[in-house]
Amino acid sequence: MLPTFYAASGLTLWDLALSLAIFLILYSILAVIEVILMVKTIKKGPLEYNPFQSAGAEALPTAATAAPKL
């Protein structure tokens, strides 16, 4: 049987605080970068999307171009 003192960590309070601080700073910076990129993408808006157009092929006629003129 193992004694209970083997289950305790040898880290000091300073080691734990420093690790937690680095973790929080790193992930806070990543969160700020993510928000900045999302805001830029949202402001840019959606790209025009035509599901009938493939690379190198002409698009199918739309309702505006295919409708007969009266």
Stockholm file with secondary structure:
# STOCKHOLM 1.0

chainA/1-70         MLPTFYAASGLTLWDLALSLAIFLILYSILAVIEVILMVKTIKKGPLEYNPFQSAGAEALPTAATAAPKL
#=GR chainA/1-70 SS CCCGGGGSCCCCHHHHHHHHHHHHHHHHHHHHHHHHHHHHHHHHCCCCCCTTCCTTSCCCCCHHHHSCCC
#=GC SS_cons        CCCGGGGSCCCCHHHHHHHHHHHHHHHHHHHHHHHHHHHHHHHHCCCCCCTTCCTTSCCCCCHHHHSCCC
//
